[in-house]
Amino acid sequence: MKNLMTYIAYTAGVIFILLGLAILFTNLFPAHLPSQLKITMGIVLFLYGAFRILSTMFKVKRRITNEDSD
């Protein structure tokens, strides 16, 4: 079960990063919204995706270290 949750966490991180990049570099948002909102949302989603991936990596590393020490 932990392995499945790890894959889901990595997948969610990648999806958030891709969505952030899509918002930044495509016309995914409607044209009537301000460009500052588009830039802000793209950056926030990109950073959140990177945070999800990094936090998952550290959790997996910590879990492996704890299993080795037991």
C-alpha positions in Angstrom: 0.0 0.0 0.0 2.9 2.4 0.8 4.3 1.7 -2.6 1.0 2.6 -4.3 0.8 5.9 -2.4 4.3 6.7 -3.3 3.5 6.4 -7.0 0.3 8.4 -6.6 2.3 11.2 -4.8 4.9 11.3 -7.6 2.2 11.3 -10.3 0.3 14.2 -8.5 3.5 16.2 -8.4 4.2 15.7 -12.1 0.6 16.6 -12.9 0.8 19.8 -10.9 4.1 20.7 -12.6 2.7 20.0 -16.1 -0.4 22.0 -15.3 1.6 24.9 -14.1 3.7 24.9 -17.2 0.6 24.6 -19.4 -0.9 27.6 -17.7 2.2 29.6 -18.1 3.0 28.8 -21.7 -0.4 28.0 -23.4 -3.8 29.7 -23.6 -5.4 27.3 -21.1 -6.9 30.1 -19.1 -9.7 32.3 -20.7 -8.4 35.4 -22.4 -10.4 37.8 -20.2 -8.4 36.9 -17.1 -5.5 39.2 -16.2 -2.0 37.9 -17.2 -0.8 38.4 -13.6 -3.3 35.7 -12.5 -2.1 33.4 -15.2 1.5 33.8 -14.2 0.8 33.5 -10.5 -1.2 30.4 -10.9 1.3 28.8 -13.2 4.2 29.5 -10.8 2.2 28.4 -7.7 1.2 25.1 -9.3 4.7 24.4 -10.6 6.3 25.1 -7.2 3.6 23.0 -5.4 4.3 20.1 -7.8 8.1 20.4 -7.1 7.3 20.4 -3.4 5.2 17.3 -3.6 7.9 15.4 -5.5 10.7 16.5 -3.1 8.7 15.8 0.0 7.9 12.3 -1.4 11.5 11.7 -2.1 12.5 12.6 1.4 9.8 10.4 2.9 10.9 7.4 0.8 14.5 8.0 1.8 13.6 8.3 5.5 11.4 5.1 5.3 14.3 3.2 3.7 16.7 4.4 6.3 14.4 3.4 9.1 13.9 0.0 7.7 17.6 -0.5 7.4 18.3 0.5 11.0 15.6 -1.9 12.4 
